[in-house]
Amino acid sequence: MTKIDTRAGWALAAALGALVPVGAAAAGEAVSESDRFFLDEAESACRNGEFAAFLWPFANSRAVRERYTAPNVRSGAAGDARAVPAARYLAAADFPVVMIDYSYVTAASARAFEAPGGDPRQLVYVQVDFGTSGTDQRVDWVPGRFEPGEGDGPGTLIEKTGPGGYLTFRPAAGCWQLAEDIRNPAGVR
C-alpha cells in the first residue's frame, strides 16, 4: 500500500459522493464531497441496521462523527473516564481508529503516514471486534502485529502491541450514537 493507493481511494469516495445527495446538513455548513459520501454510507448502514458498515464512515469522517455523537461522551482511561460535552470530545480530534483500504489502523499512525515523508511502515494496524450488550453496540480495538491471511485486512493478530480500548454506541433516532470512548491504561494489553 502506498500513499497514492490511499489517496486514490479517497478520490473515488469523493467522486461517488458527488453522485449521492446528502440528508439535511447543518444550515450554512459546507460539506466536502468526501464527507457527503461518508454521510450517505452512514445513513445507509443505519437504514439497514448494519453496525459494522456504520463504523467505517464514522471512523473516517468528522462530519459523520459530528452527526452521530451523543450530546455527552464518556471518555478517558478505563476506571477514570468522565462525561464530556460532544463539542469538547470532537474538538480533541482524538477518535482512535481509521480505516485505510480494508484495515483499521490507529488514527495517530494514519496522521503520521499522511504527513510529508510518511511511510506505510508507520501504520499501526488494529484488531477490531464487534459485540453487543443489550441494545448497545461495542467495538473493542487493540493495536498489534498480524500474520498475513487470505483476503482483505491485516490478517491474524499474533501479538498485541499497545493498550487499545473500546467504543460504545447506543441506539438513537434510527441509528447509533457514540456514547463512550474508553482507553485502556498503558500497562494493559
C-alpha positions in Angstrom: 0.0 0.0 0.0 1.3 3.4 -0.9 0.1 7.0 -0.3 -1.0 7.0 -3.9 -3.3 4.0 -3.3 -4.9 5.6 -0.3 -5.4 9.0 -2.0 -6.9 7.2 -5.0 -9.4 5.6 -2.6 -10.3 8.9 -1.1 -10.7 10.4 -4.6 -13.0 7.5 -5.6 -15.0 8.2 -2.4 -15.3 11.9 -3.2 -16.3 11.1 -6.8 -19.0 8.7 -5.7 -20.1 11.2 -3.0 -20.8 13.7 -5.7 -23.4 11.4 -7.2 -25.3 10.9 -3.9 -27.4 13.6 -2.2 -26.8 14.2 1.5 -29.5 14.3 4.1 -30.1 17.6 5.8 -26.7 19.1 6.6 -26.4 21.7 9.2 -27.5 25.1 7.8 -24.7 27.1 6.3 -22.1 24.4 6.6 -20.1 23.4 3.6 -19.8 19.6 3.3 -16.9 18.2 1.3 -17.6 15.6 -1.4 -15.8 13.0 0.7 -18.0 13.8 3.8 -21.1 13.6 1.6 -20.1 10.1 0.6 -19.4 9.1 4.2 -22.6 10.6 5.4 -24.6 8.7 2.8 -22.7 5.5 3.7 -23.5 6.0 7.4 -27.2 6.7 6.6 -27.4 3.6 4.5 -25.8 1.5 7.3 -28.4 2.9 9.8 -31.3 2.1 7.5 -30.1 -1.4 7.0 -29.1 -2.0 10.7 -25.5 -2.8 9.7 -23.4 -1.6 12.6 -20.1 -2.9 11.2 -20.7 -1.0 8.0 -21.6 2.1 10.1 -18.2 2.2 11.8 -16.2 2.7 8.6 -17.7 6.1 7.7 -17.9 7.1 11.4 -14.1 6.4 11.8 -13.2 8.2 8.6 -15.3 11.4 8.6 -15.5 14.2 11.2 -18.9 15.2 9.6 -20.3 11.7 10.4 -18.9 11.8 13.9 -20.5 15.2 14.5 -23.8 13.9 13.3 -23.7 10.6 15.3 -22.1 11.5 18.6 -24.2 11.7 21.8 -24.6 15.0 23.5 -22.1 13.8 26.2 -19.4 11.2 25.7 -17.9 9.2 28.5 -14.2 9.5 27.6 -10.8 8.7 29.2 -8.9 5.9 30.7 -10.8 2.8 31.9 -11.7 3.4 35.6 -11.2 7.1 35.3 -13.5 8.2 32.4 -15.7 11.2 32.6 -18.6 12.5 30.7 -17.6 15.4 28.4 -19.8 17.5 26.1 -19.7 16.3 22.5 -18.2 19.6 21.3 -15.2 19.2 23.6 -14.8 15.5 22.7 -15.0 16.3 18.9 -12.6 19.3 19.3 -9.9 17.0 20.7 -9.9 15.2 17.3 -8.8 12.0 19.0 -11.1 9.3 17.7 -8.8 6.3 18.0 -9.2 4.4 14.7 -9.3 5.0 11.0 -9.9 2.5 8.1 -7.3 2.6 5.3 -8.1 0.2 2.4 -9.6 -2.8 4.2 -7.8 -2.5 7.6 -8.3 -0.4 10.7 -5.2 1.5 11.9 -4.6 3.8 14.8 -5.6 7.4 13.9 -2.2 8.6 15.2 -0.4 6.3 12.8 -2.6 7.4 9.9 -1.8 11.1 10.6 1.9 10.2 10.6 1.5 8.3 7.3 -0.3 11.2 5.6 2.3 13.7 6.7 5.1 14.7 4.3 7.6 12.0 4.2 5.2 9.5 5.7 5.8 5.8 5.1 3.3 2.9 5.1 5.5 1.1 7.6 4.4 3.8 10.1 0.9 2.4 10.1 -0.1 0.6 13.3 -2.8 -2.0 12.4 -5.6 -2.6 14.8 -7.7 -5.7 15.6 -11.4 -4.6 15.8 -14.0 -6.9 17.4 -17.7 -6.1 17.3 -20.1 -7.1 20.1 -23.5 -6.2 21.6 -24.6 -5.6 25.1 -28.4 -5.3 25.3 -29.2 -2.7 22.6 -25.7 -1.1 22.6 -23.0 -1.9 20.0 -19.4 -2.2 21.3 -16.2 -2.1 19.4 -13.1 -3.4 21.1 -9.9 -2.4 19.4 -6.2 -3.2 20.1 -3.1 -2.4 18.1 -0.9 -5.4 17.2 1.3 -7.4 14.9 -0.5 -9.6 12.4 0.3 -12.7 10.4 -0.9 -12.1 6.8 -4.0 -14.1 5.9 -6.1 -14.7 2.9 -8.3 -11.9 1.6 -8.6 -8.3 2.8 -7.5 -7.0 6.1 -4.3 -7.2 8.2 -4.6 -11.0 8.9 -4.5 -12.8 12.2 -3.5 -11.0 15.3 -0.4 -12.7 16.7 0.8 -10.1 19.3 -0.8 -7.1 21.0 1.5 -4.1 20.8 -0.5 -1.5 22.7 -3.3 -0.9 25.2 -6.3 -0.3 22.9 -9.7 0.3 24.3 -13.4 0.2 23.5 -16.1 2.3 21.9 -19.8 2.1 22.9 -22.6 3.2 20.5 -26.2 3.5 21.7 -29.3 3.4 19.6 -30.7 6.9 18.8 -33.1 8.2 16.2 -33.0 5.1 14.0 -29.2 4.8 14.1 -26.4 4.8 16.7 -24.5 7.5 18.6 -21.1 7.3 20.1 -21.6 7.3 23.9 -18.2 6.0 25.2 -14.6 6.1 24.1 -12.6 4.3 26.8 -8.9 3.7 26.5 -7.1 1.0 28.4 -4.3 2.2 30.7 -0.8 2.0 29.1 0.2 -1.2 31.0 -3.0 -3.1 29.9 -2.9 -5.0 26.6 
